[in-house]
Amino acid sequence: MGKMSREQHPLKIAIVTNVVPKYREGFYKRLFNEKNLKIDVYCQSEIPRTGLRTIKGYEQIKTVSFWGISKEVFVWQFLPFLKIFKKYDLVFVDGNPRYASHFILATLLRLLNKKVVLWTMAHSFNAKPLFEKIRLAWTRCFNNVFVYNDFEARVLKKQWPKHNIIGMNNGLDQEEIDSIISRWNKGKLSYWQIKNGLEAKLVVLSCARLTKKNQLDLFLNSLPDIVTQIPSIIWCIIGSGEEHQHLENMVKTLGMNNHVRLIGDLYDEQALAPWFLSSRLMIHPASIGLSLLHAFAYGVPVLTNDDFKRHGPEIVALEDGKNGLLFREGDATHLKEKVVSFFSNESVEANMRLAAKFSAQHKFNTGIMADNFLRMVTITMQ
C-alpha cells in the first residue's frame, strides 16, 4: 500500500454496510484521509425507529434507498451492483445475511473470485443457535474475514486456520474524548458538580435505554440497602424509554428520590463528558455493548452481569477485577455486594480506573480500528 504505484493509482475500496454511525466518524475520517486509498461507503441513511445517529456530509458516503421489515428482520438495499463489480479493487461487505442485498452481493463477489472481505462477528447478540450456525457456515466460504475483536479472530482462526481473519477491536474516538476531557480542569468540573447538585456525592452512572431488558430495576431494588452503607451514593441514569414512568414510581416507592437522578437523553459528547468525569462506576445490570467502552474512555470501571453469551462483542474488553466487575446474572444481592466492596477499597478503585482508561487508549478505539482495517486490506491484496 505504501508503494509508489499505489500513490499514483490509489486502491479503490468499497464498503457496503447498513449505516455509518456517528460514533465511528473518527474511524472513517482516518480511512478517508489515507492517500493510497480511494474509499466509498454504500449505506442507508438510517435504521428506522432506533434513534441511531449517523454521519452526514462526506462525499465518500453514498446513501442508497432501502426497504425493510421492522427491527431488521429483512432488509434490501438498492445497491449499484454492476458499479461495485466493475469499479473497485476490493469490497468490504457487512456479513449480516438479514440484509439480503449484502448476502447476494458478497456471495456473487466470492463466486466471481473478486477481492472481498466479509465484515462480520463470530457471535451475534441474542442470536438463535440454528441461525448463527447457518450464518457461520456461509461466512466460512470467504477467505478474508474482518470481525469485531481479537478474541473473535482467535476463536474463528482455530476453526479455520487457512483463513485470513483479523479483529477490528471496536471502540470510540479516544482522541476526541481525550480532547474534551482536557477542557475540564478540576475547578470547572467542581463548579459543574455544585451546579448540578453532585457536590460531595458518590456518583454511579448508567447510560442505557430505559427498557425492561436492561433490568435497571434490579439495581434500583438493591439501592436502599446500599444507601445504608454508602449514604452519599447517587445513581445518575442517562437515557429514555418506555420504563421511565415505572422507574420513577419505583424511586418514589423506595424513598430513593435523593439517590436517583433520571437525566434523559444526552447525545453530544461535550454534554456527556462531565457526567462520566464525575462518575466512579458504571452500572449495567443486563447485556452491554459499546457503553462499556464509552465508560472506559473516561477511565470509569464497569459493573455488569457474567452471562457473556448475552452481551455484545465489546464485553471481551472487560477483565473481571482488573478494569471492571462481574456479578451473577439476575442476582441482586451479589450486585449489591460488588458495589459495596468496590467502594470499600480506594486503591483497588484507583487501579481499576487506570486499567479501564488503558484499555480504551491502547486496545479499543477508532485509531486501532483503522490500523486493523488497513492490515486487513494489506493481507487481502497480497
SVG drawing of the C-alpha trace seen along z (x, -y; Angstrom):
<svg xmlns="http://www.w3.org/2000/svg" viewBox="-45 -27 52 53">
<polyline fill="none" stroke="black" stroke-width="0.4" points="0.0,0.0 3.0,-2.3 4.4,-1.6 4.8,-4.4 2.3,-2.7 -0.4,-2.9 0.4,-6.5 -0.2,-7.2 -3.2,-4.9 -5.0,-4.6 -6.5,-1.3 -10.3,-1.6 -12.3,-0.1 -16.0,0.1 -17.5,0.6 -21.1,1.9 -22.8,1.7 -26.1,0.9 -25.4,-2.7 -22.4,-4.7 -23.0,-5.6 -21.8,-8.8 -19.6,-7.1 -17.5,-5.7 -16.8,-9.1 -13.2,-9.1 -12.6,-5.7 -14.0,-6.7 -12.2,-10.1 -8.9,-8.3 -9.7,-6.0 -10.8,-8.8 -7.6,-10.6 -5.4,-7.7 -3.6,-8.9 -3.1,-5.4 -6.8,-4.5 -9.9,-5.7 -12.8,-4.6 -16.5,-4.8 -19.2,-3.7 -22.6,-2.4 -25.2,-2.5 -28.7,-3.7 -29.3,-7.0 -30.9,-5.4 -32.2,-2.4 -35.8,-3.3 -37.1,-3.6 -33.7,-3.1 -32.6,-6.7 -29.1,-5.8 -27.3,-9.0 -25.5,-8.7 -22.7,-10.6 -23.6,-13.1 -21.7,-15.5 -19.0,-13.3 -18.8,-12.8 -17.4,-9.3 -20.6,-8.2 -23.1,-7.1 -26.6,-6.7 -28.9,-4.2 -32.6,-3.7 -33.8,-0.6 -36.8,1.4 -37.1,3.5 -39.2,5.2 -39.3,4.0 -36.2,4.5 -34.0,5.5 -35.7,8.9 -35.2,8.4 -33.6,5.5 -33.0,4.9 -30.6,2.0 -30.9,0.9 -27.2,1.1 -25.4,0.3 -24.3,3.9 -22.7,3.5 -20.8,0.4 -19.4,2.2 -18.4,5.2 -16.5,3.1 -15.1,0.1 -13.4,1.4 -10.3,3.4 -11.6,4.6 -15.0,4.7 -15.8,5.0 -19.4,6.3 -21.3,6.3 -21.9,10.0 -25.4,9.8 -27.5,12.1 -30.7,10.4 -29.5,7.7 -30.4,9.8 -28.7,7.4 -25.5,7.8 -25.8,11.6 -26.3,11.7 -23.5,9.1 -20.9,10.8 -21.8,14.3 -21.6,13.1 -18.2,11.4 -16.9,14.6 -18.2,16.8 -16.7,14.4 -13.3,14.6 -13.3,10.9 -11.4,9.5 -13.9,9.4 -13.8,9.2 -16.8,10.2 -17.1,7.8 -19.0,9.7 -18.9,11.2 -18.3,14.6 -21.2,14.4 -24.3,12.3 -26.0,10.9 -29.2,12.9 -28.8,15.0 -30.7,18.2 -28.3,21.2 -29.5,22.6 -29.4,19.2 -25.9,18.5 -24.7,21.9 -26.0,21.2 -24.5,17.7 -21.1,19.0 -21.3,21.8 -21.8,19.1 -19.0,16.9 -16.6,19.8 -17.0,19.6 -14.9,16.3 -11.2,16.4 -11.0,13.0 -13.0,12.2 -12.9,9.0 -14.5,9.4 -15.3,7.3 -12.2,8.0 -9.1,10.1 -10.9,12.6 -13.4,13.4 -10.5,13.6 -8.7,16.2 -11.9,18.3 -12.5,18.4 -8.8,18.9 -8.7,22.1 -11.6,23.4 -10.5,22.1 -6.7,22.0 -6.2,21.2 -8.4,18.1 -7.2,14.5 -9.0,13.3 -8.3,10.0 -10.1,8.4 -11.2,4.8 -11.3,4.0 -14.4,1.9 -14.3,-1.3 -14.9,-5.1 -12.8,-8.1 -10.4,-8.3 -8.6,-11.3 -11.8,-13.3 -12.8,-12.2 -9.3,-12.9 -9.5,-16.4 -12.9,-17.0 -11.6,-15.8 -8.6,-18.2 -11.1,-21.1 -12.5,-20.0 -10.0,-21.1 -10.7,-20.4 -12.2,-23.8 -14.5,-23.7 -15.7,-20.2 -16.2,-21.2 -18.3,-24.2 -20.4,-21.9 -20.9,-19.4 -22.1,-22.1 -24.4,-23.5 -25.9,-20.0 -26.2,-19.0 -23.4,-16.5 -21.0,-18.1 -19.6,-15.6 -21.8,-12.8 -20.5,-9.4 -21.8,-9.1 -22.6,-5.9 -23.7,-6.1 -25.9,-4.2 -26.1,-5.1 -28.8,-3.0 -32.3,-2.8 -34.9,-2.6 -36.3,0.7 -37.2,3.9 -34.4,5.9 -31.8,3.5 -33.0,4.6 -32.4,1.2 -34.9,2.1 -32.6,4.9 -30.1,2.3 -32.9,-0.1 -34.2,2.6 -30.7,3.1 -30.2,-0.7 -31.9,-1.2 -29.5,1.4 -26.5,-0.2 -27.5,-3.6 -27.4,-2.3 -23.7,-1.6 -22.9,-4.4 -25.2,-7.3 -23.6,-9.7 -24.3,-7.5 -26.4,-8.9 -27.3,-6.9 -27.5,-9.0 -29.2,-7.4 -28.8,-8.8 -31.3,-7.7 -35.0,-7.4 -37.6,-4.7 -40.9,-3.1 -39.7,-2.2 -39.2,-5.8 -42.5,-6.2 -42.2,-2.7 -38.7,-3.6 -39.8,-7.0 -42.6,-5.4 -40.2,-2.8 -37.9,-5.6 -40.7,-7.3 -42.0,-4.0 -38.5,-3.0 -37.8,-6.5 -34.8,-7.0 -35.6,-10.5 -32.4,-11.9 -30.3,-9.0 -31.5,-8.6 -31.4,-11.1 -33.2,-10.4 -31.3,-12.6 -33.0,-11.8 -31.3,-11.6 -27.8,-13.1 -26.0,-12.6 -23.4,-15.3 -20.1,-14.2 -19.5,-17.7 -22.7,-17.3 -21.9,-13.7 -18.4,-14.4 -19.0,-15.9 -21.3,-13.1 -18.7,-10.5 -15.9,-12.5 -18.0,-12.8 -18.7,-9.1 -16.9,-6.4 -18.5,-3.3 -20.9,-2.4 -23.7,-0.1 -25.3,2.0 -27.3,4.9 -28.2,6.5 -26.4,7.1 -23.9,4.4 -22.3,3.3 -20.5,0.1 -21.5,-1.7 -18.8,0.4 -16.1,-1.2 -17.7,-4.6 -17.1,-4.3 -13.6,-3.0 -12.8,-6.0 -13.2,-8.2 -11.5,-5.8 -14.7,-4.6 -14.8,-0.9 -18.0,1.1 -20.1,3.5 -22.3,5.8 -23.5,9.4 -21.5,12.6 -23.7,14.0 -21.2,13.5 -23.4,15.0 -26.0,12.3 -23.5,9.4 -22.3,7.6 -18.8,8.4 -17.4,5.4 -17.6,7.5 -14.2,9.0 -12.7,5.7 -13.8,6.2 -11.3,8.1 -13.1,9.0 -11.3,7.5 -8.9,5.5 -10.9,2.9 -14.4,3.8 -16.5,6.2 -19.0,9.1 -21.9,10.2 -24.0,13.3 -26.7,12.6 -30.0,11.7 -28.6,11.8 -29.5,8.5 -27.7,9.5 -24.4,10.2 -24.8,7.0 -25.1,5.0 -22.1,6.8 -20.0,6.0 -20.8,2.3 -20.2,2.0 -16.9,4.0 -15.7,1.8 -16.1,-1.4 -14.5,0.0 -11.0,0.1 -9.7,-3.1 -6.5,-1.6 -8.5,1.1 -10.8,-1.5 -7.8,-3.7 -6.1,-0.8 -9.3,0.2 -9.7,-3.3 -6.2,-3.3 -6.8,0.1 -10.1,-0.9 -8.5,-4.0 -5.6,-2.0 -8.0,0.5 -9.7,-2.4 -6.5,-4.2 -4.4,-1.3 -6.7,1.6 -10.2,0.5 -10.7,-2.8 -11.2,-4.1 -7.5,-4.6 -6.9,-0.9 -9.9,0.0 -8.4,-1.9 -5.0,-0.3 -6.6,3.2 -8.7,2.3 -5.5,1.3 -3.9,4.6 -6.9,6.4 -6.5,4.6 -2.9,5.4 -3.3,9.1 -6.2,9.4 -4.4,7.8 -1.2,9.9"/>
</svg>
